[in-house]
């Protein structure tokens, strides 16, 4: 059994996509190549969910009789095309753009990860890097305890929302439909990181993105890919 803390919302009344996926992924036995999680319905907050393992190694989260999400191990290692190294000024410019241009139409301003109206969340700022076709956000791991396994999932989920917003018509509802992640080194409490993302495609209401979490030496910590759904509202 597991639950998403009431403070860890994405949309106002449902669980943060990255946190929810990260929590469920921890029940998958084989995670070396990465795990892909498909979110099938809004994740309830502060609600006990059962994690049921299937014969194929997948794990399904159930809230009562409702299948909320399914996590599966990847058969091949998740990799993404290399990202260029960004300067501190690049990341600072991305944050400035997020606060300047996104505050008025961030679809989920109370999101734990990137909510502009949230004072108790991470306040990630995945704005566009000027003239780069990338989005980036700085993040420092601050837990004062064991770093939860869902931490890189949450950072990379929110960082990938920037490229999606750029091709949506605000105020739109943006939902994580599927997210895959492979960790290559642990997140260290107190350490500073940069997450970088880009859009890889658009098909109707679907937007495809990929991202990487980098440590202070620009070494990869985790890779992620996501499929998003752009809705008129949420």
N, C-alpha and C positions, 0 to 999 in steps of 0.2 A: 504494500500500500504506500501511496505517496500523495502529496498535495502541493498545490502552488500557493505560496503565502499570499495573503490578501493584499499586501503592499506591492506584489510583483505582477502588476497588470501591464498589458499593452493597451488594447482598447479598454475603455473605462471599467467594464464589468467582466472582463475575461483575462485569462493568463497571458503573460508575455510569451510570444511565440518561441523565442530563443530559450528562455528559462524553462518553459514547459517541455520543449524538445530535449533540452539537456538533462532534465530530471528523468525523463523516460529513457533516454539513451543509456543511462547508467545501469539499466536492467538487462541490456543486451550483453550476452556472454562474450562474444568475439568482437572487439572494437579496434583491432590493430589497423585495419584498412579505412576505418571511419564508419559512421552510422548515418543513415538517412531516416528522417522522421517526416511522416505525412500527417498534417493536422486536419482532421476530418470534421470537426465541429468546434465551436467556441470552448475553450478550456475553462471550466469553472474554478473560481477562486475559493481557497480555504475549504475545499471539499475533498474528502478521502476518495482516491481512485485506485482501483485494482490494476496491477500490472501482470498481464497473463501471457505466458510464454507459449508460442506455438511450436509445432514440430519442426518448422523450417528455421527456427532461431529468431523469428520475429517476436516482438513484444507489443501487445495492444493494451492501451490504457482505457479502462471502462469507468465511467461515472454512472453507477447503477447499471442499467442495461444499454446505455449509450456508449458506442465506441468513439472515443474522443480523438485518439491518435494511434498511429502504428509506427514502430521503430524497427528497422531492419539493418543487419550488418552489410557493409559493402563488400562485394566479391573482389574488387580491385582497389588499390589505394587511391583515395581522392587526391587529385593534384589540380592545380590551377596554373595558368600561364604566369610567368614571372611578372611582378609589378616593379616599376621603376622606384628607385630610392628617393624619398621625399625629404626636403629640408625642413627644419623647424618652422621657417617662415611659410612654407607651403601648408603645413598643418594648421598653423595659426590663421592663415587666410581662409582656409576651409571653415574653421570654427566661426570666424567673423561673418562669413557669408550665411552660415546657418542661422545665426542669431539675427542678422539684419533682414534676411529675406524669407525665412521659414516660420518665424514666430506667428505671423498672421494666419497661416494656413496649414501648419503641422496638423495632420488629421487626428492625432492622438496626443495632445499637449500634456496629458497626465501620465503618459507612458513612463514606466520606471526607468527605462534605459535612456531614451532620447527626448523625453517630455520637456518642453520649454517652460511649462507652468509648474513643474515639480521641483521642490526644494530638498526633498529627502531621497531623490533618485540619483542616478549617475550623471544626468545632464550631458550625455554624449552629444557631440556637435558634428554630425557627418555631412558637412557641407561640401560643395564642389571645390576641388583644387583648381586654381585659375589655369586655363589653357592646357589642361592635362587629360580631360575625359575621365577623371577619377574623383572619388569622394574619400575623405579621410577624417578620422577622429582620434584625438589623444585620449588615453585612459590610464589611470593609475589604479592598480588593484589595492583596495583598502577593505580588508575584512577583519583584521585583528584576531584571526582564528584560521582554521583550515580553509583553504580556498575551495569553494564548492565546484563540483565538476561542471556545473552549468555555466560558469563564468565566461569561457570563451564563446559559448553558444550565444549568450545574451549580447556580448559586445559585437560579434560579427553579424548577428541578426539586425541589430539597430543600425550598424554602419552601412548595411546594404539597402536600407530604406532610402538613403539619399538619392541614388540613381533612379529609384522608382518614382519618387516625388517629381523628379525632373521631367518625366514623360506622362504624368497624370494631370488631370485638370482639378485643381483644388476648389472646394474642399472634398476630396475623395476619401474613400475608405481603402486602406491598404492592408491586406491580410497575407501573412506568411502561409502559403499553401504547403510548401515542402522545404525542408532545409537539411542539408547534409554537412557533416563536419568531421575532420580528422585532426586530432591533436598530435603534435610531434615533439612537444616538450611541455612540462607543466607550467602553469601560471604561478608566479611567485608573489606572495603577499608583500605589498609595499613597492613593487617594481612598476616602472612606467612602460607603457606600450603605445603603439600606434596601429590602428586598424585602417586598412585601405580597401576600397571596393570599386567595382565598375559594373556597368550594365553590359550583358552579353547578348541580349536579344529581346524582342517584343513580338508577341503573337496574340492579337486580339486583346483580351483583358489580362493576359499573362505577361509578366515581365521577369526576365531571367538575369540573375546577378551572380557575382563571385567575389570573394574577399580573402584577405589574409591578415592575421594578427602577427605583428612584428615586435621583437624585444628591442632594447636600447641599442643593440649591435646590429639591428636590421636582420636578425635571424628569425625565420618563421617559427611561430608558436602553434598556430592552427590555421587550417585552410577550410573554407566553407563555400557552398553553392546554395542558391535558394531560388524557388519559384514563388512569385507573388501574384496575387489577384487584385486588380484595381476595380473598385466598386464605386457607384455613384455616391454612396454614403454608407455609414455603418451604424 
